[in-house]
Amino acid sequence: MASIYQALGHLEKALRLFKEGYRLSTEVLGAKHPDTLISLNNLASIYQALGRLKEALPLFETGHRLKTEVLG
């Protein structure tokens, strides 16, 4: 749903769903699960699309660090 909202340009609706998806994924799968890392990247990307780079950058950095740690 979030990706569809994003494609339609409804970025605030997409942001809410990406936040919820990341929260649930972290809660259920854990912070280092590959699916959670995808959710984190999606959240960072929507912040970037909204021009909220100060919020996007730390998420991208965390995602990169964790992906390197988990996947090598």
All heavy atoms as a GROMACS GRO file, in nm:
protein
  564
    1MET      N    1   0.082  -0.118   0.000
    1MET     CA    2   0.000   0.000   0.000
    1MET      C    3   0.087   0.125   0.000
    1MET      O    4   0.059   0.219  -0.074
    1MET     CB    5  -0.084  -0.001   0.126
    1MET     CG    6  -0.233  -0.016   0.125
    1MET     SD    7  -0.324  -0.003  -0.021
    1MET     CE    8  -0.416   0.140   0.016
    2ALA      N    9   0.187   0.125   0.087
    2ALA     CA   10   0.273   0.243   0.100
    2ALA      C   11   0.340   0.276  -0.033
    2ALA      O   12   0.349   0.393  -0.072
    2ALA     CB   13   0.376   0.222   0.209
    3SER      N   14   0.387   0.175  -0.103
    3SER     CA   15   0.453   0.198  -0.232
    3SER      C   16   0.357   0.255  -0.335
    3SER      O   17   0.395   0.339  -0.417
    3SER     CB   18   0.513   0.068  -0.284
    3SER     OG   19   0.616   0.024  -0.199
    4ILE      N   20   0.232   0.211  -0.331
    4ILE     CA   21   0.132   0.264  -0.423
    4ILE      C   22   0.104   0.410  -0.391
    4ILE      O   23   0.099   0.494  -0.482
    4ILE     CB   24   0.004   0.179  -0.419
    4ILE    CG1   25   0.033   0.041  -0.478
    4ILE    CG2   26  -0.110   0.248  -0.495
    4ILE    CD1   27  -0.078  -0.059  -0.461
    5TYR      N   28   0.086   0.441  -0.263
    5TYR     CA   29   0.068   0.581  -0.224
    5TYR      C   30   0.187   0.666  -0.271
    5TYR      O   31   0.169   0.776  -0.322
    5TYR     CB   32   0.050   0.595  -0.074
    5TYR     CG   33  -0.089   0.568  -0.024
    5TYR    CD1   34  -0.109   0.489   0.088
    5TYR    CD2   35  -0.201   0.623  -0.085
    5TYR    CE1   36  -0.237   0.464   0.136
    5TYR    CE2   37  -0.329   0.599  -0.038
    5TYR     CZ   38  -0.346   0.519   0.073
    5TYR     OH   39  -0.473   0.495   0.120
    6GLN      N   40   0.306   0.613  -0.254
    6GLN     CA   41   0.425   0.687  -0.296
    6GLN      C   42   0.422   0.711  -0.447
    6GLN      O   43   0.447   0.823  -0.493
    6GLN     CB   44   0.552   0.613  -0.256
    6GLN     CG   45   0.679   0.688  -0.290
    6GLN     CD   46   0.805   0.617  -0.241
    6GLN    OE1   47   0.800   0.503  -0.197
    6GLN    NE2   48   0.916   0.685  -0.249
    7ALA      N   49   0.390   0.608  -0.524
    7ALA     CA   50   0.386   0.621  -0.669
    7ALA      C   51   0.280   0.721  -0.714
    7ALA      O   52   0.298   0.790  -0.816
    7ALA     CB   53   0.361   0.485  -0.733
    8LEU      N   54   0.173   0.730  -0.638
    8LEU     CA   55   0.065   0.824  -0.671
    8LEU      C   56   0.094   0.966  -0.622
    8LEU      O   57   0.017   1.058  -0.649
    8LEU     CB   58  -0.067   0.776  -0.610
    8LEU     CG   59  -0.128   0.651  -0.674
    8LEU    CD1   60  -0.246   0.602  -0.591
    8LEU    CD2   61  -0.169   0.679  -0.817
    9GLY      N   62   0.205   0.981  -0.549
    9GLY     CA   63   0.242   1.113  -0.499
    9GLY      C   64   0.181   1.148  -0.365
    9GLY      O   65   0.192   1.262  -0.321
   10HIS      N   66   0.118   1.053  -0.300
   10HIS     CA   67   0.059   1.074  -0.167
   10HIS      C   68   0.165   1.039  -0.062
   10HIS      O   69   0.155   0.937   0.008
   10HIS     CB   70  -0.067   0.989  -0.149
   10HIS     CG   71  -0.173   1.017  -0.250
   10HIS    ND1   72  -0.242   1.136  -0.254
   10HIS    CD2   73  -0.221   0.941  -0.351
   10HIS    CE1   74  -0.329   1.132  -0.353
   10HIS    NE2   75  -0.317   1.015  -0.415
   11LEU      N   76   0.266   1.124  -0.052
   11LEU     CA   77   0.385   1.090   0.026
   11LEU      C   78   0.360   1.086   0.176
   11LEU      O   79   0.419   1.005   0.246
   11LEU     CB   80   0.498   1.187  -0.008
   11LEU     CG   81   0.541   1.188  -0.156
   11LEU    CD1   82   0.657   1.283  -0.177
   11LEU    CD2   83   0.574   1.049  -0.205
   12GLU      N   84   0.274   1.172   0.227
   12GLU     CA   85   0.246   1.170   0.372
   12GLU      C   86   0.173   1.041   0.412
   12GLU      O   87   0.202   0.983   0.517
   12GLU     CB   88   0.167   1.293   0.414
   12GLU     CG   89   0.247   1.422   0.410
   12GLU     CD   90   0.364   1.427   0.507
   12GLU    OE1   91   0.359   1.361   0.613
   12GLU    OE2   92   0.462   1.496   0.478
   13LYS      N   93   0.081   0.996   0.328
   13LYS     CA   94   0.012   0.868   0.355
   13LYS      C   95   0.113   0.754   0.348
   13LYS      O   96   0.110   0.663   0.431
   13LYS     CB   97  -0.100   0.844   0.254
   13LYS     CG   98  -0.220   0.932   0.274
   13LYS     CD   99  -0.327   0.898   0.171
   13LYS     CE  100  -0.447   0.990   0.186
   13LYS     NZ  101  -0.551   0.959   0.086
   14ALA      N  102   0.201   0.759   0.249
   14ALA     CA  103   0.304   0.657   0.235
   14ALA      C  104   0.395   0.656   0.357
   14ALA      O  105   0.430   0.550   0.409
   14ALA     CB  106   0.384   0.679   0.108
   15LEU      N  107   0.432   0.775   0.404
   15LEU     CA  108   0.520   0.784   0.521
   15LEU      C  109   0.458   0.715   0.641
   15LEU      O  110   0.526   0.638   0.709
   15LEU     CB  111   0.550   0.931   0.553
   15LEU     CG  112   0.630   0.958   0.680
   15LEU    CD1  113   0.767   0.891   0.674
   15LEU    CD2  114   0.642   1.107   0.705
   16ARG      N  115   0.332   0.740   0.667
   16ARG     CA  116   0.266   0.676   0.782
   16ARG      C  117   0.272   0.524   0.772
   16ARG      O  118   0.300   0.455   0.870
   16ARG     CB  119   0.122   0.724   0.794
   16ARG     CG  120   0.108   0.864   0.849
   16ARG     CD  121  -0.035   0.897   0.890
   16ARG     NE  122  -0.129   0.891   0.778
   16ARG     CZ  123  -0.152   0.990   0.693
   16ARG    NH1  124  -0.087   1.104   0.704
   16ARG    NH2  125  -0.240   0.975   0.596
   17LEU      N  126   0.247   0.472   0.654
   17LEU     CA  127   0.248   0.327   0.636
   17LEU      C  128   0.389   0.269   0.643
   17LEU      O  129   0.411   0.161   0.700
   17LEU     CB  130   0.181   0.289   0.504
   17LEU     CG  131   0.031   0.315   0.499
   17LEU    CD1  132  -0.023   0.284   0.360
   17LEU    CD2  133  -0.042   0.232   0.604
   18PHE      N  134   0.487   0.339   0.586
   18PHE     CA  135   0.625   0.291   0.594
   18PHE      C  136   0.674   0.292   0.740
   18PHE      O  137   0.745   0.199   0.782
   18PHE     CB  138   0.719   0.375   0.507
   18PHE     CG  139   0.717   0.338   0.362
   18PHE    CD1  140   0.702   0.436   0.265
   18PHE    CD2  141   0.732   0.207   0.320
   18PHE    CE1  142   0.703   0.405   0.130
   18PHE    CE2  143   0.732   0.174   0.185
   18PHE     CZ  144   0.717   0.273   0.090
   19LYS      N  145   0.636   0.394   0.816
   19LYS     CA  146   0.673   0.398   0.959
   19LYS      C  147   0.614   0.279   1.033
   19LYS      O  148   0.682   0.213   1.112
   19LYS     CB  149   0.622   0.527   1.024
   19LYS     CG  150   0.707   0.647   1.002
   19LYS     CD  151   0.647   0.765   1.080
   19LYS     CE  152   0.729   0.888   1.070
   19LYS     NZ  153   0.668   1.001   1.144
   20GLU      N  154   0.486   0.254   1.009
   20GLU     CA  155   0.419   0.143   1.076
   20GLU      C  156   0.480   0.009   1.034
   20GLU      O  157   0.500  -0.079   1.117
   20GLU     CB  158   0.269   0.146   1.045
   20GLU     CG  159   0.190   0.038   1.113
   20GLU     CD  160   0.182   0.050   1.264
   20GLU    OE1  161   0.230   0.149   1.322
   20GLU    OE2  162   0.128  -0.043   1.327
   21GLY      N  163   0.509  -0.006   0.907
   21GLY     CA  164   0.573  -0.128   0.859
   21GLY      C  165   0.708  -0.153   0.923
   21GLY      O  166   0.740  -0.265   0.963
   22TYR      N  167   0.786  -0.047   0.935
   22TYR     CA  168   0.917  -0.061   0.998
   22TYR      C  169   0.904  -0.095   1.146
   22TYR      O  170   0.973  -0.182   1.197
   22TYR     CB  171   1.000   0.067   0.979
   22TYR     CG  172   1.131   0.063   1.051
   22TYR    CD1  173   1.229  -0.030   1.016
   22TYR    CD2  174   1.159   0.150   1.156
   22TYR    CE1  175   1.350  -0.036   1.083
   22TYR    CE2  176   1.280   0.145   1.222
   22TYR     CZ  177   1.374   0.052   1.187
   22TYR     OH  178   1.494   0.046   1.253
   23ARG      N  179   0.811  -0.028   1.214
   23ARG     CA  180   0.789  -0.055   1.356
   23ARG      C  181   0.749  -0.200   1.378
   23ARG      O  182   0.805  -0.270   1.464
   23ARG     CB  183   0.682   0.038   1.413
   23ARG     CG  184   0.662   0.022   1.564
   23ARG     CD  185   0.541   0.098   1.614
   23ARG     NE  186   0.415   0.043   1.566
   23ARG     CZ  187   0.358  -0.069   1.612
   23ARG    NH1  188   0.416  -0.140   1.707
   23ARG    NH2  189   0.243  -0.110   1.563
   24LEU      N  190   0.655  -0.248   1.300
   24LEU     CA  191   0.608  -0.386   1.316
   24LEU      C  192   0.716  -0.487   1.281
   24LEU      O  193   0.733  -0.588   1.350
   24LEU     CB  194   0.483  -0.409   1.230
   24LEU     CG  195   0.357  -0.341   1.277
   24LEU    CD1  196   0.247  -0.354   1.172
   24LEU    CD2  197   0.311  -0.398   1.411
   25SER      N  198   0.788  -0.461   1.174
   25SER     CA  199   0.895  -0.551   1.134
   25SER      C  200   1.003  -0.562   1.242
   25SER      O  201   1.050  -0.671   1.274
   25SER     CB  202   0.956  -0.504   1.002
   25SER     OG  203   1.048  -0.598   0.953
   26THR      N  204   1.038  -0.447   1.299
   26THR     CA  205   1.138  -0.447   1.406
   26THR      C  206   1.087  -0.525   1.527
   26THR      O  207   1.161  -0.606   1.586
   26THR     CB  208   1.172  -0.302   1.448
   26THR    OG1  209   1.221  -0.233   1.334
   26THR    CG2  210   1.277  -0.299   1.557
   27GLU      N  211   0.962  -0.504   1.560
   27GLU     CA  212   0.902  -0.570   1.677
   27GLU      C  213   0.892  -0.721   1.657
   27GLU      O  214   0.924  -0.798   1.747
   27GLU     CB  215   0.763  -0.511   1.698
   27GLU     CG  216   0.691  -0.561   1.820
   27GLU     CD  217   0.555  -0.494   1.834
   27GLU    OE1  218   0.551  -0.369   1.842
   27GLU    OE2  219   0.454  -0.567   1.836
   28VAL      N  220   0.850  -0.764   1.539
   28VAL     CA  221   0.824  -0.906   1.515
   28VAL      C  222   0.950  -0.982   1.472
   28VAL      O  223   0.977  -1.091   1.522
   28VAL     CB  224   0.713  -0.924   1.409
   28VAL    CG1  225   0.695  -1.069   1.371
   28VAL    CG2  226   0.581  -0.866   1.461
   29LEU      N  227   1.029  -0.923   1.383
   29LEU     CA  228   1.143  -0.993   1.325
   29LEU      C  229   1.276  -0.957   1.387
   29LEU      O  230   1.372  -1.033   1.375
   29LEU     CB  231   1.149  -0.966   1.175
   29LEU     CG  232   1.025  -1.006   1.093
   29LEU    CD1  233   1.039  -0.958   0.949
   29LEU    CD2  234   1.002  -1.155   1.101
   30GLY      N  235   1.284  -0.838   1.447
   30GLY     CA  236   1.409  -0.791   1.503
   30GLY      C  237   1.476  -0.690   1.412
   30GLY      O  238   1.451  -0.686   1.291
   31ALA      N  239   1.561  -0.609   1.471
   31ALA     CA  240   1.622  -0.496   1.400
   31ALA      C  241   1.718  -0.537   1.289
   31ALA      O  242   1.741  -0.460   1.196
   31ALA     CB  243   1.696  -0.408   1.500
   32LYS      N  244   1.772  -0.658   1.295
   32LYS     CA  245   1.873  -0.698   1.197
   32LYS      C  246   1.820  -0.796   1.092
   32LYS      O  247   1.897  -0.841   1.008
   32LYS     CB  248   1.994  -0.758   1.268
   32LYS     CG  249   2.068  -0.657   1.353
   32LYS     CD  250   2.190  -0.719   1.416
   32LYS     CE  251   2.265  -0.617   1.501
   32LYS     NZ  252   2.384  -0.679   1.562
   33HIS      N  253   1.694  -0.825   1.096
   33HIS     CA  254   1.637  -0.917   0.996
   33HIS      C  255   1.640  -0.850   0.858
   33HIS      O  256   1.614  -0.729   0.847
   33HIS     CB  257   1.493  -0.952   1.035
   33HIS     CG  258   1.435  -1.062   0.954
   33HIS    ND1  259   1.383  -1.042   0.828
   33HIS    CD2  260   1.422  -1.194   0.981
   33HIS    CE1  261   1.339  -1.157   0.780
   33HIS    NE2  262   1.362  -1.251   0.871
   34PRO      N  263   1.672  -0.924   0.753
   34PRO     CA  264   1.678  -0.864   0.620
   34PRO      C  265   1.549  -0.791   0.578
   34PRO      O  266   1.556  -0.685   0.514
   34PRO     CB  267   1.707  -0.983   0.528
   34PRO     CG  268   1.782  -1.078   0.615
   34PRO     CD  269   1.719  -1.063   0.752
   35ASP      N  270   1.434  -0.844   0.614
   35ASP     CA  271   1.309  -0.775   0.580
   35ASP      C  272   1.295  -0.643   0.656
   35ASP      O  273   1.241  -0.546   0.602
   35ASP     CB  274   1.187  -0.864   0.608
   35ASP     CG  275   1.176  -0.980   0.510
   35ASP    OD1  276   1.245  -0.978   0.406
   35ASP    OD2  277   1.099  -1.074   0.539
   36THR      N  278   1.342  -0.640   0.779
   36THR     CA  279   1.340  -0.516   0.856
   36THR      C  280   1.434  -0.414   0.793
   36THR      O  281   1.402  -0.294   0.787
   36THR     CB  282   1.380  -0.541   1.002
   36THR    OG1  283   1.290  -0.638   1.058
   36THR    CG2  284   1.376  -0.415   1.085
   37LEU      N  285   1.547  -0.458   0.743
   37LEU     CA  286   1.640  -0.367   0.678
   37LEU      C  287   1.581  -0.309   0.550
   37LEU      O  288   1.605  -0.191   0.519
   37LEU     CB  289   1.773  -0.438   0.650
   37LEU     CG  290   1.847  -0.488   0.776
   37LEU    CD1  291   1.974  -0.562   0.736
   37LEU    CD2  292   1.876  -0.376   0.871
   38ILE      N  293   1.502  -0.387   0.479
   38ILE     CA  294   1.431  -0.335   0.362
   38ILE      C  295   1.330  -0.229   0.406
   38ILE      O  296   1.319  -0.123   0.344
   38ILE     CB  297   1.363  -0.448   0.285
   38ILE    CG1  298   1.469  -0.537   0.218
   38ILE    CG2  299   1.264  -0.393   0.181
   38ILE    CD1  300   1.415  -0.666   0.160
   39SER      N  301   1.258  -0.257   0.514
   39SER     CA  302   1.162  -0.159   0.567
   39SER      C  303   1.232  -0.030   0.608
   39SER      O  304   1.179   0.079   0.586
   39SER     CB  305   1.087  -0.217   0.687
   39SER     OG  306   1.004  -0.323   0.648
   40LEU      N  307   1.348  -0.042   0.668
   40LEU     CA  308   1.425   0.075   0.708
   40LEU      C  309   1.465   0.157   0.585
   40LEU      O  310   1.454   0.280   0.584
   40LEU     CB  311   1.548   0.033   0.788
   40LEU     CG  312   1.644   0.143   0.831
   40LEU    CD1  313   1.574   0.245   0.921
   40LEU    CD2  314   1.764   0.083   0.902
   41ASN      N  315   1.509   0.089   0.481
   41ASN     CA  316   1.547   0.158   0.358
   41ASN      C  317   1.426   0.227   0.294
   41ASN      O  318   1.437   0.339   0.245
   41ASN     CB  319   1.611   0.061   0.260
   41ASN     CG  320   1.674   0.133   0.144
   41ASN    OD1  321   1.777   0.198   0.159
   41ASN    ND2  322   1.612   0.123   0.027
   42ASN      N  323   1.311   0.160   0.297
   42ASN     CA  324   1.189   0.221   0.243
   42ASN      C  325   1.154   0.348   0.320
   42ASN      O  326   1.116   0.448   0.260
   42ASN     CB  327   1.072   0.122   0.250
   42ASN     CG  328   1.085   0.009   0.152
   42ASN    OD1  329   1.158   0.016   0.055
   42ASN    ND2  330   1.013  -0.099   0.179
   43LEU      N  331   1.166   0.342   0.450
   43LEU     CA  332   1.136   0.459   0.533
   43LEU      C  333   1.233   0.573   0.501
   43LEU      O  334   1.191   0.688   0.483
   43LEU     CB  335   1.142   0.422   0.681
   43LEU     CG  336   1.110   0.533   0.780
   43LEU    CD1  337   0.972   0.592   0.755
   43LEU    CD2  338   1.121   0.478   0.923
   44ALA      N  339   1.360   0.542   0.490
   44ALA     CA  340   1.459   0.643   0.455
   44ALA      C  341   1.428   0.704   0.318
   44ALA      O  342   1.439   0.825   0.299
   44ALA     CB  343   1.600   0.583   0.457
   45SER      N  344   1.389   0.620   0.225
   45SER     CA  345   1.360   0.667   0.089
   45SER      C  346   1.241   0.762   0.085
   45SER      O  347   1.241   0.859   0.008
   45SER     CB  348   1.334   0.548  -0.003
   45SER     OG  349   1.450   0.473  -0.020
   46ILE      N  350   1.138   0.735   0.165
   46ILE     CA  351   1.022   0.825   0.164
   46ILE      C  352   1.059   0.959   0.227
   46ILE      O  353   1.014   1.063   0.183
   46ILE     CB  354   0.897   0.760   0.228
   46ILE    CG1  355   0.770   0.839   0.193
   46ILE    CG2  356   0.908   0.747   0.377
   46ILE    CD1  357   0.731   0.831   0.050
   47TYR      N  358   1.141   0.956   0.332
   47TYR     CA  359   1.189   1.083   0.387
   47TYR      C  360   1.268   1.160   0.282
   47TYR      O  361   1.254   1.282   0.268
   47TYR     CB  362   1.276   1.060   0.511
   47TYR     CG  363   1.200   1.042   0.639
   47TYR    CD1  364   1.217   0.928   0.717
   47TYR    CD2  365   1.111   1.139   0.685
   47TYR    CE1  366   1.147   0.912   0.836
   47TYR    CE2  367   1.041   1.123   0.803
   47TYR     CZ  368   1.059   1.009   0.878
   47TYR     OH  369   0.990   0.994   0.996
   48GLN      N  370   1.349   1.091   0.205
   48GLN     CA  371   1.426   1.156   0.099
   48GLN      C  372   1.331   1.216  -0.004
   48GLN      O  373   1.350   1.330  -0.048
   48GLN     CB  374   1.519   1.055   0.032
   48GLN     CG  375   1.603   1.114  -0.078
   48GLN     CD  376   1.690   1.009  -0.146
   48GLN    OE1  377   1.662   0.890  -0.140
   48GLN    NE2  378   1.796   1.053  -0.209
   49ALA      N  379   1.229   1.141  -0.044
   49ALA     CA  380   1.133   1.191  -0.143
   49ALA      C  381   1.058   1.314  -0.092
   49ALA      O  382   1.021   1.401  -0.172
   49ALA     CB  383   1.033   1.080  -0.178
   50LEU      N  384   1.039   1.322   0.039
   50LEU     CA  385   0.973   1.437   0.100
   50LEU      C  386   1.068   1.555   0.118
   50LEU      O  387   1.027   1.661   0.163
   50LEU     CB  388   0.914   1.398   0.236
   50LEU     CG  389   0.785   1.314   0.230
   50LEU    CD1  390   0.760   1.248   0.364
   50LEU    CD2  391   0.669   1.403   0.189
   51GLY      N  392   1.196   1.535   0.087
   51GLY     CA  393   1.295   1.641   0.106
   51GLY      C  394   1.340   1.656   0.250
   51GLY      O  395   1.403   1.755   0.285
   52ARG      N  396   1.310   1.555   0.331
   52ARG     CA  397   1.346   1.559   0.473
   52ARG      C  398   1.478   1.481   0.492
   52ARG      O  399   1.484   1.376   0.553
   52ARG     CB  400   1.232   1.500   0.556
   52ARG     CG  401   1.108   1.588   0.548
   52ARG     CD  402   0.983   1.525   0.600
   52ARG     NE  403   0.990   1.489   0.741
   52ARG     CZ  404   0.886   1.442   0.810
   52ARG    NH1  405   0.768   1.428   0.751
   52ARG    NH2  406   0.899   1.409   0.936
   53LEU      N  407   1.584   1.540   0.436
   53LEU     CA  408   1.712   1.472   0.428
   53LEU      C  409   1.777   1.451   0.564
   53LEU      O  410   1.850   1.353   0.583
   53LEU     CB  411   1.805   1.547   0.333
   53LEU     CG  412   1.751   1.564   0.190
   53LEU    CD1  413   1.851   1.639   0.104
   53LEU    CD2  414   1.713   1.432   0.129
   54LYS      N  415   1.754   1.542   0.658
   54LYS     CA  416   1.812   1.526   0.792
   54LYS      C  417   1.754   1.403   0.862
   54LYS      O  418   1.821   1.344   0.948
   54LYS     CB  419   1.787   1.650   0.877
   54LYS     CG  420   1.872   1.767   0.835
   54LYS     CD  421   1.852   1.886   0.925
   54LYS     CE  422   1.937   2.002   0.879
   54LYS     NZ  423   1.920   2.121   0.964
   55GLU      N  424   1.634   1.364   0.826
   55GLU     CA  425   1.575   1.243   0.882
   55GLU      C  426   1.613   1.120   0.801
   55GLU      O  427   1.626   1.011   0.855
   55GLU     CB  428   1.422   1.259   0.889
   55GLU     CG  429   1.380   1.362   0.992
   55GLU     CD  430   1.239   1.412   0.968
   55GLU    OE1  431   1.219   1.488   0.872
   55GLU    OE2  432   1.151   1.373   1.046
   56ALA      N  433   1.631   1.138   0.670
   56ALA     CA  434   1.664   1.025   0.583
   56ALA      C  435   1.807   0.976   0.604
   56ALA      O  436   1.831   0.854   0.610
   56ALA     CB  437   1.646   1.066   0.437
   57LEU      N  438   1.902   1.068   0.616
   57LEU     CA  439   2.043   1.030   0.621
   57LEU      C  440   2.076   0.932   0.734
   57LEU      O  441   2.139   0.829   0.708
   57LEU     CB  442   2.132   1.154   0.627
   57LEU     CG  443   2.282   1.125   0.628
   57LEU    CD1  444   2.325   1.050   0.502
   57LEU    CD2  445   2.359   1.255   0.641
   58PRO      N  446   2.036   0.958   0.860
   58PRO     CA  447   2.070   0.862   0.964
   58PRO      C  448   2.009   0.724   0.941
   58PRO      O  449   2.069   0.622   0.976
   58PRO     CB  450   2.016   0.924   1.093
   58PRO     CG  451   1.974   1.062   1.060
   58PRO     CD  452   1.968   1.075   0.912
   59LEU      N  453   1.892   0.720   0.879
   59LEU     CA  454   1.829   0.591   0.850
   59LEU      C  455   1.907   0.517   0.742
   59LEU      O  456   1.930   0.396   0.754
   59LEU     CB  457   1.684   0.611   0.808
   59LEU     CG  458   1.592   0.674   0.911
   59LEU    CD1  459   1.452   0.692   0.854
   59LEU    CD2  460   1.586   0.592   1.039
   60PHE      N  461   1.948   0.588   0.638
   60PHE     CA  462   2.031   0.526   0.535
   60PHE      C  463   2.163   0.476   0.594
   60PHE      O  464   2.209   0.366   0.563
   60PHE     CB  465   2.060   0.622   0.420
   60PHE     CG  466   1.949   0.636   0.320
   60PHE    CD1  467   1.899   0.761   0.288
   60PHE    CD2  468   1.897   0.526   0.255
   60PHE    CE1  469   1.799   0.776   0.193
   60PHE    CE2  470   1.796   0.539   0.160
   60PHE     CZ  471   1.747   0.664   0.130
   61GLU      N  472   2.223   0.556   0.680
   61GLU     CA  473   2.350   0.516   0.742
   61GLU      C  474   2.333   0.393   0.830
   61GLU      O  475   2.415   0.301   0.825
   61GLU     CB  476   2.408   0.632   0.823
   61GLU     CG  477   2.458   0.746   0.737
   61GLU     CD  478   2.499   0.869   0.815
   61GLU    OE1  479   2.453   0.889   0.930
   61GLU    OE2  480   2.578   0.947   0.760
   62THR      N  481   2.228   0.391   0.909
   62THR     CA  482   2.201   0.275   0.994
   62THR      C  483   2.176   0.152   0.910
   62THR      O  484   2.229   0.044   0.938
   62THR     CB  485   2.081   0.302   1.087
   62THR    OG1  486   2.112   0.412   1.171
   62THR    CG2  487   2.045   0.181   1.170
   63GLY      N  488   2.096   0.168   0.807
   63GLY     CA  489   2.068   0.056   0.718
   63GLY      C  490   2.193   0.001   0.653
   63GLY      O  491   2.213  -0.121   0.648
   64HIS      N  492   2.280   0.090   0.607
   64HIS     CA  493   2.405   0.046   0.545
   64HIS      C  494   2.493  -0.028   0.645
   64HIS      O  495   2.547  -0.135   0.614
   64HIS     CB  496   2.479   0.167   0.487
   64HIS     CG  497   2.611   0.131   0.428
   64HIS    ND1  498   2.623   0.064   0.309
   64HIS    CD2  499   2.737   0.151   0.472
   64HIS    CE1  500   2.750   0.044   0.283
   64HIS    NE2  501   2.821   0.097   0.380
   65ARG      N  502   2.504   0.027   0.765
   65ARG     CA  503   2.586  -0.036   0.868
   65ARG      C  504   2.533  -0.175   0.903
   65ARG      O  505   2.608  -0.273   0.909
   65ARG     CB  506   2.590   0.051   0.994
   65ARG     CG  507   2.675  -0.007   1.107
   65ARG     CD  508   2.678   0.084   1.230
   65ARG     NE  509   2.547   0.125   1.277
   65ARG     CZ  510   2.464   0.049   1.350
   65ARG    NH1  511   2.498  -0.073   1.382
   65ARG    NH2  512   2.348   0.097   1.390
   66LEU      N  513   2.401  -0.186   0.923
   66LEU     CA  514   2.343  -0.315   0.961
   66LEU      C  515   2.349  -0.416   0.846
   66LEU      O  516   2.375  -0.534   0.869
   66LEU     CB  517   2.199  -0.296   1.007
   66LEU     CG  518   2.183  -0.224   1.141
   66LEU    CD1  519   2.034  -0.199   1.171
   66LEU    CD2  520   2.247  -0.304   1.254
   67LYS      N  521   2.328  -0.370   0.723
   67LYS     CA  522   2.338  -0.462   0.609
   67LYS      C  523   2.478  -0.516   0.596
   67LYS      O  524   2.498  -0.635   0.571
   67LYS     CB  525   2.297  -0.390   0.479
   67LYS     CG  526   2.149  -0.375   0.465
   67LYS     CD  527   2.115  -0.301   0.337
   67LYS     CE  528   1.967  -0.268   0.334
   67LYS     NZ  529   1.930  -0.184   0.221
   68THR      N  530   2.577  -0.430   0.616
   68THR     CA  531   2.715  -0.475   0.610
   68THR      C  532   2.743  -0.576   0.722
   68THR      O  533   2.808  -0.678   0.700
   68THR     CB  534   2.810  -0.354   0.622
   68THR    OG1  535   2.783  -0.264   0.514
   68THR    CG2  536   2.955  -0.397   0.615
   69GLU      N  537   2.691  -0.547   0.839
   69GLU     CA  538   2.711  -0.635   0.954
   69GLU      C  539   2.643  -0.772   0.933
   69GLU      O  540   2.701  -0.876   0.961
   69GLU     CB  541   2.652  -0.566   1.078
   69GLU     CG  542   2.673  -0.638   1.208
   69GLU     CD  543   2.613  -0.559   1.324
   69GLU    OE1  544   2.636  -0.436   1.333
   69GLU    OE2  545   2.541  -0.621   1.403
   70VAL      N  546   2.520  -0.769   0.882
   70VAL     CA  547   2.442  -0.891   0.868
   70VAL      C  548   2.480  -0.970   0.743
   70VAL      O  549   2.495  -1.092   0.747
   70VAL     CB  550   2.290  -0.858   0.864
   70VAL    CG1  551   2.207  -0.978   0.828
   70VAL    CG2  552   2.245  -0.801   0.999
   71LEU      N  553   2.496  -0.901   0.632
   71LEU     CA  554   2.517  -0.968   0.505
   71LEU      C  555   2.662  -0.976   0.461
   71LEU      O  556   2.695  -1.048   0.368
   71LEU     CB  557   2.434  -0.897   0.396
   71LEU     CG  558   2.284  -0.890   0.424
   71LEU    CD1  559   2.215  -0.805   0.318
   71LEU    CD2  560   2.223  -1.028   0.433
   72GLY      N  561   2.746  -0.900   0.528
   72GLY     CA  562   2.888  -0.903   0.495
   72GLY      C  563   2.928  -0.805   0.389
   72GLY      O  564   2.857  -0.727   0.338
   0.00000   0.00000   0.00000
